[in-house]
Amino acid sequence: MKTIVLVHGFWVTPRSWEHWIDRYQRAGYRVLAPAYPGFEVEVEALNADPAPIEAVTGASIISHLESVVGALDEPPIIMGHSAGGAFTQVLLDRGYGAAGVVLNSAPTEGVLIAPLSQIKSTFPVLKNPANRHKAVGLTFEQWNYAFTNTFTEEEARRLYERYHIPASGRIVWDGVLANFQPGPQDVYVNYHNDDRPPLLFISGSEDHIMPPSVQRSNAKHYKSFKTVTEIEEYPGMAHLLPAQKGWEEIADHALAWAERHAGWPATTRA
C-alpha cells in the first residue's frame, strides 16, 4: 500500500490533519501524520504541560521525520502545512519522497521577505527574547488573526479549542535568526538541487502568518530546471487550510497533482 505523510505546523498537532487523514485513507492510502518528538499526546495534555514543546528543536523534528519516512518500503507523497511545509522541503531536498505539496508553507533559509501581517502574527513570540526558552501560546484573538481570519467567529473559536497548543519560542526565534548566522541552519535547502522530487506550493490569498508573497518568494528561490516547482493560490483562504470550508477541493487537487508527478495511478476520491 502506498503512503502519504502529513507534516503538521506550529501551534497545532497532527489533529489538524484529521479531515485529510480520513479522506486519503478512504481513497485507499496508508496515511501517516507523525507528531513532533514529545507531541504524541493529545492537544489537551500539551496545553496542560507544555514541557515537550519547550524541549523540542528543529533538528530533532527533522531527524524524527527522516526516521519515519526513511523506514518506509518506498518513497511516499509528503505534504506539509505551515512550519511543516518548511520541514517537508528539507525532506525533499535530502532525497525523501516521491513528490511534495506544501500548504501556506513557512519559508526555508534564505527567504528574506517578511510582510507586516507575518510580523504581527508572530509578534506574541518575537516581542520578548526571553520567549526563546518558552512555549508560547496564542490568545483566541491572536489565533484568529494568524490562522482563521476568514472563518466565522464560531468556527474559529471551535477550532482554537480543538487544535491550539503553544509553539516553541526557540524554533520561531531560530527561524528569524537563521539568515543572519553563518553556515546552513535547520531549514537549509539546496535551491539548485536537480534531484529534488517535484514540489507544489499551495497558498491561501488571505493568509496572514505565511502570506502569498512568502510562498512566491520561496518558490522563486528554486533554480533547477530539471525538477518541477509550481505554485498555486486559492482566493479567500486563510492559514488553516486543512480545516477551512472547501478543504476537500484543495485536498483532492493536492493529491491528484502529487500522484501525477510521482507517477502513481490516480485514485477515486469521495
N, C-alpha and C positions, 0 to 999 in steps of 0.2 A: 504494500500500500504506500502510495506517495504521501509526502509530508509537507505541511505548511507550518512554518514557525512564525508566531506573532510576538513582537517585542514591545512591551509597554513603555511609557514615558514616565516623567516625574509627576508627583502629586497624585498618582494613581497606581494601581496594581494590575495584575493580569485580569482582574474582574472587569476592567474597562473594555476588554475584548469579548465579553460574554456573547453578544449577538453574532459576531463574526465566527466565533468558535462553533456555535450551533449550526450556522448556515453552511460553513465549509465541511463540517462533519456530515451533514445531510447530503452534501454533494459527493460524498464518498472518500474524503481525505482523512488521514490522521492529522490532528491539529495539536500542536504543542504551543503553550503560552508560558514560557519559563519566567518565574519570578526572579528578581534580583536576589543575590545571596542574602538570606535572612528575612526576605519578604514572603516566605512561603505561607505565613499565617494570614488570617483574614484582615480586611480593612479595619475592622473594629479593634483587633488586637494591636495593630500598628499605631493606631491613634491613642490607645491606652498606654502603650510602651514603645516610644519611637527609637529606642536604643539601636535596633538593627539599621535604622536609617542613618543615624549618626555615624555608624561604623563602616558603612559601605563606601567603596571607592569606584571611580570609573574603571580602573584597571581590573578590579575584581569582578565587576559586571561583565566586561568584555571577555575575560578569561572563562567565566561561567557559561556565557553564551557560546563560546567556542567549544567548550566541552559538550554541550547539548547538541549542537549542530554537527560537530565532528564525529559523534558517536553513531550517527545515522548511516544506514546502508547506502544511501545515495543522496546527492545534494538536494535540499528542499527549496521550495519557494520561501523567501524570508520577507516579512512585512513588518515595518516598524512605525510607531506613532510618536511624534514629538522627539524627546531625547532618544527614544527607541529607534527613531529614524537615523540619527547620527550613529548609534551603535550598529544598526543594520548596514550602513555604508562602510563602516570599518570591517565588518564581517565579509562583505562582498569584496572589498579591496584585498583582503587576506586569502581570497580564493574559496570562500564558503558560499554555497547557494547556487541554484540553477538560474534564478532571476530574483530581483528585489523590487519591492514597492515601498515607498516611504510617504507617510501622510503628515502634512504640516511638520516637516522634519526640523529638528534642531540642526544648526549648521556644523559642519566639520571644520577642522582647524584651517585658518586662512581666510575664512569668510568674515569680512570686517563690517559689513553693513549692520546697523543697529537702529531700527526705526523707533520713534518715540513711544509707540504703543508697546513695543517689546520691552523697553526700559521701564515703563510704568508697570507692566505685568510682572517683571522680575524684581521690582524695587523692594517688595517685602523682604527679600533675601539680601539684596545688594546694599540696602540702606545702612547696614551695620557690618563692618568687617568681622566682628565677633561671631556673626552667623556662620562663618566658615566652620565652626566647631559644633554646630547645632543642626537639628532637624527643624525646618521652618514650615509651618502650615500657613494656609491662606484663610482669611475670613470669607464668609459667603460672598460679600461684595467684591473682594479681590478675585475669588474664583470665577464669579460671574463675568467680570471684565476680561479675564485672561482666557477662560475656557468656553463659556456659554453665552456670549454677549448677544447672540441672535435667537436664543431659546426663550420660551415663556418663563416667567419667574417661577411658576410652579414646577416646571420640568427642571429648571436649573437647580432649584433647591433640592428636589428629589435626587438628582444625580450627585450633588455635593454630598449629601448624606450617604449615598451608596458607594461612591468612588473615592472621595478625597482622603488623602493622607498627607503628612508633611513631606517635604523634599529635603534632600541632602544639601545643606548650605555649602559644604565642601566642594561638591561636584559643580554646582551652579557657579560658584566663585572661580573654580579651576577653569571652567569653560570660558569665562570672561578674560582670565589672565593668560590663557594658552597662547594667544597670538603675540604676547609680549615676553615670552620666555624662550630661551634658546633650546633648539632641538625639538624633535617630534613629541607631542603630548598625547593624551589618551585617545582623542578622536582625530588623530592624523590619518589622512589617506593619501595615496599617490594619485594625483589627478591625471597623470599620464599613463596609467596602468592599462595596457591594451588587453589584458586577460581578465579584467573585471567583468562579472556577469552583467547582463542588461539591468538597467535601473530606471524606474519611473518615479518621478516626484508628483505627488498629488497635493494641491494647495487649496485651502478654503479662502475665498476672496475677503472674508470679514474677520479672519483670524487676527487676533491682537498680539498674542505672545510669539508666534512664528509667522509673521505676515508674508504674503506672496513675494514681496521683494527679497526676503531672506531665501526663499526657495529658488527664485530665479537666479540669484547670485550664486548660491551653492551649485546649482546645475551648470551654470556657465563656467565654473571653475574646472569642470572635467574637460580635458583637451583631447582625449584619444578619439580617433576617427575609426577605430577598429572594434569598438563596442557601442552599445546603444545607451544613450542618456536622453530621456524625454521628460517633459514637464507639462502638467495639465492643471487647470484652475476651475474650481467649482464655484459658481456665483452663489452668494448668500450663505455660505457655510462658514462656521466658526471653527475654533480649535479642536473641540471634542468631536471630531468627525466620526469615530467609531460608534457613537451613540446618538448622533443628531438625526432628526427626522429626514428620511431619504437616504440613510446609510446603506440600504440594500443595493441601490443603484451603484454606489461607489464600490461596495464590496464585490459585486459581480463584475464590474468593469476592471477592477484591480486584478481579480483572479483571471479573467479572460486574457488580459494583457500579459500577465506573468506566464500563464500556460502557453501562450503563443510564442513568447520569446524564450521559454525554457524548452520548447519542442515537445511539450506534453499534450496528450489528447484533450480536447475541450470537454468539460463536464456539463451536465444539465443542472441549473440552479432552480430552486423552488421560487 
